[in-house]
């Protein structure tokens, strides 16, 4: 459960671990948080047999809208009672001349797979990471919900002062939904590389916001749905 200034604002169904990162990443999309300094307090504890993260935001930061119900581990437009298309975009583009070789792009999911230890044990969790244009991976986070794995990665990047991540690609282990693109835009990444296919709405949003979007990235091949000019 997430509590803002002492009041419950959301309940997230997640794989335990890295809850501070999860909360920070969730705030990047759901509120006006843009830097670690926008968050005064992130404190995790166990209360009433529930894992909680207590949040205090700086006074000038727009708070998140309370959720009407539980955010499940499913994917899609999760726990939103309205499909909000007013994304909190950084309005940033990749650095001039930035690109990624096609062979490097094709190898990113396999490189991430080497770090998916929870998947090795269970076969039932997703993963996400940020990768540079030369294929260097950052931390890998896993969760039963792919959107939670992305929030954990975005939260880690926020706390490390790496947002907007305009020279990084978001790598995800499953399909790409509207919500994954929304989180990518909020994080300011250059694009998304996924093992599975994107939804049509995800493709439209990636094109609208100038993201590279590669899907079905497996076996050395991939499909490009958007941002072909960023692949060298």
N, C-alpha and C positions, 0 to 999 in steps of 0.2 A: 504494500500500500504506500502511496505517496501522500504526504501531508505538507501543505503549504501554510506557513505561519500558524501551524497548529491545527489546521482544518484539512480533513481528508479531501483530496481532489481526484484521485484515480486509484484503481486497483488493477495491477498488472499481473497476468498469469505468465510466469517465466520460469526458465531453468535457474535455480539458485546460483549465485556467484556474480561478482562485478556489479552489484546493485547500485553502487554510487555512479558508475559509468552509465548504467541503464537510465537512471534518473536524469543525469546530465544530458544525455543524448535525447531523451524524450522532451526535455525542456527546449532544446534547440528548435524543434518543429512546433511545439505546442505553445510557446511563449515568445517573448522578445529577447530571450537570452542569445547573446552573440559572442561573449567572451567569458572566461572563467571568473572575472571580476564582477560579472553581473549576478553571480551567485554568492551570497554572503555565507550561507551555511548549507552543507550537505552532510547529514549525519544519519547513519544507519543504526537500527537497534531492533530488539525483539520486544514487542508489547502485546499483551493479551493474546499470546500464542500466534502472533502475526509479525512477519518481517516488515519493517517500516523504514522509509527514508524520509527524514524531516528536512524540509527545504525552507530557506529564507532567501528571498530575492532582494537585490538592491532596490531602493525606493523608486527609481525612474524606469524600471523594467516592467513591461507589460506582462501581467500574470497569465497563466494558462486558463483556458475555459474549463470549468469542472466537467468531468465526464458523467453522463447520465447512467452509465452501467459499466460493468467490468470489461476491461480490455483483455480479450482472450489470447491464446497462443495461435489462433488462426491468422491467416493473412487476408489482405484486401484492405478496405477502408475501415480499419478496426476501431470499434467503440465510438465512432463519430455519429452523432444524430443528424448531422448535416454534412454533405459533401462539400467541403470548403476548398475552393480552387484558388483562394487568395494566398498563394504560397509566400513564405517569408524568404524570398530570394536575396542573395547577396548582390545580385546584379554583376557578378564577376565572370570573366572569361578566362580560359587557360592562358598562361604566359605566352607572349608572342613567340611563334615558332615551335610551341610545344606539340609533340606527337608521340605516338608509341608504335614501334615496329609490329607488324601483324604477327610475327612469330612469337614475340614477347607476350602480346595480348593473348594469343591462343594458349600459352602455357600457364597463365595466372591461376585458373581454378585448380590445376594439378599441383602447383606450388603450394596453394593454400591447403589442399587436401592433406599434405604431409603434416600439418599442424592440427588436424581435427581429431584430437584424442578422445573427446566425448563421443564423436561419431564412431570411432573405432570400437568403443565399448558397447554402444547402444544401437547404432545404425539408424537412429531416429531424431537427430538434431541437425540444425542448419549452422552455417558459419558465415562470417563476413570479415573483411579486412580492407585496408587501404593500400594501394600499390602505386609506386612511382612509374614514370614512363620507361625506366630501364628494368622494370620487373622486380624491384626491391619491395618486399612486403613489410608492412608494419605489424602490430599485434593482431592476432587472430582471436576472435571471440565466437563462442558457440551458444546456441539456445534452441529450445524446441520451436520457437517462433522466429522465422527469418527476420521479421521486422524488429524483434528484440535484439537479435545479434547485431543488426545495423545500428540500433540505438546505442548499444554498448561501445561499438567502434567510434561512432560520432561523439559520444560522451568522452571517450578517452582522448580523442583529438582535441575536443574543446578544452579539457582540463590541461592538456599539454601545450595549448596556445597555437594549434596548427590549423585552425579554421579562419577563413575559408580555405579549403584544401584544393585550390585551383589546379595544382599540378599532380593530383592524385586521382586514381580510379577506384571506385567502390566495387569490390569483388564480392559476389554473393553466390551461395551454393545452390539456390533454387530458382524459381521463376521470378519475374519482375512484375510486381503489381503497381497500381497507381501509388500506393502508399510508399513503396520503396523509392520511386522516382521523387516523390514529395520530400522524403528524407534526404535524398542525394542533392536536390536543389537547395534545401535548407543548409546543408553542409558545405555547399559551394564547390563540389567536386567537378572534375572535368568530364566524368562519365561513369557508366556502369558496365561491368562485365559479369554475365550470369551463366550458370551451367544450363539453365532451362530457358524457355521462351518468355517473352514479355506479353502482357495483355495489350490490346489495341489502344486502350486509354493511356497505358504507360508509354507506348511508342509516340503517340500524339504529344504527350507532355514533354518527353525527351527532346523531340524536334522543336517544340515551342521554346524551350529553354536552352537550346544549343548544346545539349549533352551528347556525348558519344554513348551509344547503346549497342552492346554486343550481346547476343544470346545464343543458346545452343552451342556454348563454347566447350567443346569436348573432342577428344581424339585428334587434336591438332587442327581442328576446323572451328569455324564460328559463322554466324549470320550477323551482318551489320544492319541495324534498323535505323540508325541515326548517327550523325557525326563522322561519316566516312572520311572527311577531310582531315581528321585528327589521327588517322592510321597511316603510318609511313610504309 
